[in-house]
Structure formats: structure tokens, C-alpha cells
Amino acid sequence: MAKPVNKIAHPFDKTRLEALLNRRFFYAPAFEIYGGVAGLYDYGPPGSSLQSNIISEWRKHFIVEEGMLELDTTIMTPAPVFETSGHVARFADWMVKDLKTGEVLRADHLVKNVLEARLAGDKEARGLAAQPQKDEDKKKKRKDKAKPTAVQLPDEVVAEYENILAQLDNFSGPELGELCRKHKITNPDTDNEVSEPQQFNLMFASSIGPTGQHPGFLRPETAQGHFLNFSRLLDFNNGRVPFASAQIGRSFRNEISPRAGLLRVREFTMAEIEHYVDPEDKTHERFGEVRDVVLDLLDRNVQVAGSTQVTKMSVGEAVDKGVIANETLGYFLARIYLFLTKIGINPRRLRFRQHMSNEMAHYATDCWDAEIENSTGWTECVGCADRAAYDLTVHSNKTGHPLVVRQALKEPIVTEKEAPEFNKKVLGKTFGKDAGTIQNIVNGMDEAALLRLKGELLQGTATITSSDGREFTLTPDLLTIERKTFKQSIREFTPNVIEPSFGLGRILYSLLEHSFWSREDDVERGVLSLPAVVAPTKVLIVPLSAKEEFSPLIREVSSKLRQAGVFSRVDDSNTSIGRRYARNDELGTPYGLTIDFASIQNRTMTLRERDTTDQLIGSIDEVITTVTELINGSIDWAEACRRLPEYDGTQAV
Ligand SMILES: Nc1ncnc2c1ncn2[C@@H]1O[C@H](COP(=O)(O)OP(=O)(O)OP(=O)(O)O)[C@@H](O)[C@H]1O
């Protein structure tokens, strides 16, 4: 049997994790030898494989499982698209400047850091601080962090700070400025006062073509590429909703002060889904499958009351009680939870936080963020919003291209209403180019206004006024209004969009934190307990040495693993087997196969499990079958232990 895994042998140590990620080249600052640029990172071999494996699982979990329509749209986008979508006017954060040094800080982050540091200082003064900081951590001063000083605050100030922090995302720029003044918040690096908050647009501007006359932007999200292709997608889906489009690609945001590693960068990979539904029917046909999934929910009322206490609730109950606006949104929150926990995110460090009213885009009807806890606190990693009909409506209005669904009605709808009939010839002769304006005014009238106009015309003349204040006098030879019967057999509507939007870097980094630990007997060596499904390498083949006589067997085992679709690597470096395994524990490789002299004679090998370091022994083919099933997830380690005897170090390998 597997030994119990003691993953909390040592408390989480961020410095050690960062050293490991750097040493093993998971990722590193881009352009490092030129001094680097804040917020830009390159992924090395294990980081790239980990990201590809997360993407591949995402594709299976969402695109394949739900039959979504995949897209790959351009990054460079002409300016009018983002003018229409509202990004040019509103895709901005509030920044403040240090009044003496000119250093720029994001206003909400400044308030958060300073108030959190004061609360930490208060805890320390009251003797409630969780862990005294290690000296080496203290030395490594993070620029973006205000340092706590042990000063006790009055109880009402603690309550006020907690209340501000619970609803920080709800404050406007001027309100953040007011908070800085009221609470004497200064730049923690210099203690200088800061300016009033100003808006800073996060899009990278560019221009398309040699003349510089066609401004463009690098997209800050992939979503607009979906919306602009809506009518083609609808056509591809035979004109029916609901359906979803999905896209994985790069996005760019000129973040004000990116200082949190992969959590806030200027170029990152997003995976976005746009799910199109009938606004009158937001049920989801597979909702029953996720009804019982229990989530930690932090709804908006709790936050506005100044608390961060989550409630455990099944998605079914949350939708029934109206906590989550509709079934489709609830369905996606549950699917997001299942995806994140499948790839190794700790469910106890995952919560769903509802946006407060000011935080939510004005057009959205409900919005929840999947937040993952890591060493910097709770971090939004997936946003999931019901964006109503906003995007399709604005693009359609701007371009005149209908972005609507036309649905044949089972029963035609018969209505009677007043209908204007124009004598266009006479109208044109009388009013020239204003004839069109007149028709638009009359066609835009509601039933009551038409009835009034009809009454006036019956009296001989009627006067209408255009939006710019001009008056037009109409007579019955120009226009008649009659009651008519209409039969409508097609319903036309703009679908609503539910959008789950994933930032892969934030998920990847949080996963690395959740997976990292050190063994009790070897604190220097870390282990990344990544699930096999995302681990960069699945199996490490470890021959006793690099001697030629092991080569045929290594080739055979590698080839059989390849045929089984299992990605393996050989480590025949000139160091002890123990060291080689320790190195691969740092890379998160879940299984190891040892090949020894006895393997050549007896055709057996051992199978080592990373977390327990337990080893089993079996014939080469048995071990390959077992490890393949372990990687596929069709058996677990306990089942492998039932199948194969434990290797106690004495059997011939
Ligand atoms: N600068 C960034 N670096 C890394 N990932 C990001 C960044 N900005 C956004 N993301 C990711 O994209 C997802 C969707 O983007 P969204 O626009 O909802 O984020 P946001 O609300 O602007 O994030 P934040 O408030 O943290 O800036 C986020 O949940 C996050 O995972």
C-alpha cells in the first residue's frame, strides 16, 4: 500500500518555489540579457509543456465535451471595433502619481496594499500575527508591498478598513482619491503624497499600413473576434441557438505596474468562450448534470456588508434561490470548478465571487469571478459574465450588419395595429430630401402617437416635429393611417452572451503554488505534485547508468510508451538514481521507471510514484500497461499497488 503523503512537511515557502521555477526554467523574464521588461515573460521547456497540457485539457473539457465552435481570430484590430465595443472610452484603470518622484501606481492596488499592511501591523501589535516573517523574506523587500509596522488601530478603524477591502472593486476613481486623502495613504516606497487618480487606457495602440492613417490596437481580450463573426458562426450552426464559440490566444494589456510575476503581465494567453442564448430562455439542457456541484460562493450582498465569508451551496440551490442569475451561468460556474480542480487546483482555495453593482459592466446582468488563493491573496483567474445583448447590438448598430437570430415560430403571432401608408410620390415632391426624415419619424411612433396623428389627419392637417426641432405639416393626400392585421411567422432576436474568460498564466502559477511542497527529510529539494494530466513529462526512464548495454531496453520501453501515447524522457546522466529522481520531482514528473542489470536478465523494472516515493516491481509489459492506465486516469495508485508487488529493494530489478 502507498504510504500516506505528507505534503505539509514544511510550510509553503515562496522563495524556494521561485528559485525552483527559475532553476528549472519554467519561465523567466523576457529579454533578460537586455535588462528585461516588466510584465513580459518567456516560458521554458517545462513551463511551455505545462501550459500546453492545461490548454489541451481545456479543449477536451470545454470545446470537445460541449461541441463548441473553435475560432482563431486576429490580434491586431482596427480602432473602430474597440470604439464601438467601448474599450477606447472605458478599458482603463485608475492610476496615481507620486507627487515628488512621478512613480506611477495603480490606485486600487495602492489602497489595498497600504490598508492590508496597516491591518497586519495591528494584528502583530495585538499578538495575533500568524507567522513571524523569516529574515530572508524580510530582506527581500517587495517593491509593491507596504511593510507592516506593529501599530494597534482603534477597533472602529479596523472595521472600516476591512469594510473598504471587502468592496475595493466597487470604488470609482474619485472615490479612491477620497480614500487616499481620508486615510492618509501615501506611496509606501517613499512616503510621498500621491496625485488624484487619473484614468489610463490599457490597450497598446498601433497603426495598420504604411500611411499611419488606420489606427489599430493589440486586442486586450479575444472576445470581439467572436462577436464580429457571429453571423457566420450562426450559419455554421444551422441558424440555431444556443451554441458557443471558443478561442485560445494571446491578449495584451499595458498594465500600470506589473509586479506580481505571471499574475499580472502585459502579454498573456486567454481561453474564452462566448455562449449565445435566447434572452427569453436561459435554461441549460445539461444543467441537471452539475446541479449538485457545491461551490464556495461569495455573493455581492455579503461583500457590500463588509464581509468575505463564503457560503457553501450547490449550483442548483444557488440558481433556484436567484443567487446566480440563471441556469446557463450556473452551468458554466460548475464546469469551471470541475476543470480547475481536475488540473490540480486545491478546491479549498477556490471560491466564486460575485461582482458588486459598480464593479460590473453597465450592460451585464450578473458576473462571477473564479478566484484562486495564492501567496498574494485571492486572485481572479476566470471571469464569468452574462453580458446580455450588448456586444452584438453595438456592432450591429454601428455596421448595419444584422447580428440576430431568425427563428420560425411554431404558431404564427397575429396582431392588429395602426399602420401608416405614405404616398411617396407626393411626399417626395412636397418635401424633397426631408421625405425620408418624415417617414422615419412616423414609422418610429408608437400605437398611441399613431392614433393621435390619425385623428389629426381626419381633421385635415397634422404637425410632426423632427429631433432637431423642425416642424412638418402633413395632409391626408400625403399619408393615411389604417388598422391592419399582421401575421408574424418569424421571431427575430439578438441573443444574449454568457462569457467564461480564462487567464491561463494566473491559473498556471496558482497551480504551481498549490502543487509545491518539500519532503520532511530534504527541505532543499522541492516536489511539484502536478496531476499526471498536466505534468510536463509523464514518465522518467532511469537506467542505472549510461552504459551501452541498457540502450536496447531503453529504446524498447521508450517506444512502447510512445505507442501508448505516454510522453517520457530518459535521464541517463552521470549521477545517482536518487538525485535524478529528486530532480524530476522538481519538474513534477509523476512516475519513474528504473532499469537495472537485472532488467536485462529478468525483463522486470520498477515503477516509482513521485509523491510517496513508493516503488512497485513487475514485468516490463505489466509495468508499461499499469503506468499507461495511471496516466490516463483509468486506475489510481492504490489499484496499481493491488496489481504489482511492492519493491523492497531486495528483489532483482
Ligand atoms: N494583466 C494580466 N495578466 C495576466 N492575466 C490577466 C491579466 N488581466 C486579465 N487576466 C486574466 O484574464 C481573465 C479575464 O480578464 P478580465 O478582463 O475579466 O480581467 P480583469 O477583471 O481586468 O482582471 P484584473 O481586475 O485583475 O485586472 C482574468 O480572470 C485573468 O485570469
The ligand as an SDF file (V2000), in Angstrom:
LIG
                    3D

 31 33  0  0  0  0  0  0  0  0999 V2000
   -2.6030   41.5490  -16.7600 N   0  0  0  0  0  0  0  0  0  0  0  0
   -2.9960   40.2890  -16.6970 C   0  0  0  0  0  0  0  0  0  0  0  0
   -2.0840   39.3060  -16.5460 N   0  0  0  0  0  0  0  0  0  0  0  0
   -2.4430   38.0210  -16.5010 C   0  0  0  0  0  0  0  0  0  0  0  0
   -3.7280   37.6100  -16.6270 N   0  0  0  0  0  0  0  0  0  0  0  0
   -4.6850   38.5420  -16.7810 C   0  0  0  0  0  0  0  0  0  0  0  0
   -4.3770   39.9210  -16.8200 C   0  0  0  0  0  0  0  0  0  0  0  0
   -5.5190   40.6200  -16.9870 N   0  0  0  0  0  0  0  0  0  0  0  0
   -6.5060   39.7040  -17.0510 C   0  0  0  0  0  0  0  0  0  0  0  0
   -6.0210   38.4660  -16.9330 N   0  0  0  0  0  0  0  0  0  0  0  0
   -6.7630   37.1990  -16.9880 C   0  0  0  0  0  0  0  0  0  0  0  0
   -7.8330   37.2960  -17.9040 O   0  0  0  0  0  0  0  0  0  0  0  0
   -9.0520   36.9490  -17.2610 C   0  0  0  0  0  0  0  0  0  0  0  0
  -10.2130   37.7280  -17.8370 C   0  0  0  0  0  0  0  0  0  0  0  0
   -9.9110   39.0900  -17.9070 O   0  0  0  0  0  0  0  0  0  0  0  0
  -10.7770   40.2230  -17.2000 P   0  0  0  0  0  0  0  0  0  0  0  0
  -10.8680   41.3750  -18.1340 O   0  0  0  0  0  0  0  0  0  0  0  0
  -12.0370   39.6810  -16.6220 O   0  0  0  0  0  0  0  0  0  0  0  0
   -9.7580   40.5820  -16.0020 O   0  0  0  0  0  0  0  0  0  0  0  0
   -9.7590   41.8720  -15.1160 P   0  0  0  0  0  0  0  0  0  0  0  0
  -11.0520   41.9150  -14.3520 O   0  0  0  0  0  0  0  0  0  0  0  0
   -9.3950   43.0510  -15.9080 O   0  0  0  0  0  0  0  0  0  0  0  0
   -8.5540   41.4690  -14.1140 O   0  0  0  0  0  0  0  0  0  0  0  0
   -7.9170   42.4380  -13.0220 P   0  0  0  0  0  0  0  0  0  0  0  0
   -9.0740   43.1220  -12.3410 O   0  0  0  0  0  0  0  0  0  0  0  0
   -7.1650   41.5010  -12.1320 O   0  0  0  0  0  0  0  0  0  0  0  0
   -7.0290   43.3780  -13.7740 O   0  0  0  0  0  0  0  0  0  0  0  0
   -8.8000   37.2190  -15.7990 C   0  0  0  0  0  0  0  0  0  0  0  0
   -9.6360   36.4160  -14.9960 O   0  0  0  0  0  0  0  0  0  0  0  0
   -7.3440   36.8460  -15.6440 C   0  0  0  0  0  0  0  0  0  0  0  0
   -7.1930   35.4510  -15.4440 O   0  0  0  0  0  0  0  0  0  0  0  0
  1  2  1  0
  2  3  1  0
  2  7  2  0
  3  4  2  0
  4  5  1  0
  5  6  2  0
  6  7  1  0
  6 10  1  0
  7  8  1  0
  8  9  2  0
  9 10  1  0
 10 11  1  0
 11 12  1  0
 11 30  1  0
 12 13  1  0
 13 14  1  0
 13 28  1  0
 14 15  1  0
 15 16  1  0
 16 17  2  0
 16 18  1  0
 16 19  1  0
 19 20  1  0
 20 21  2  0
 20 22  1  0
 20 23  1  0
 23 24  1  0
 24 25  2  0
 24 26  1  0
 24 27  1  0
 28 29  1  0
 28 30  1  0
 30 31  1  0
M  END
$$$$
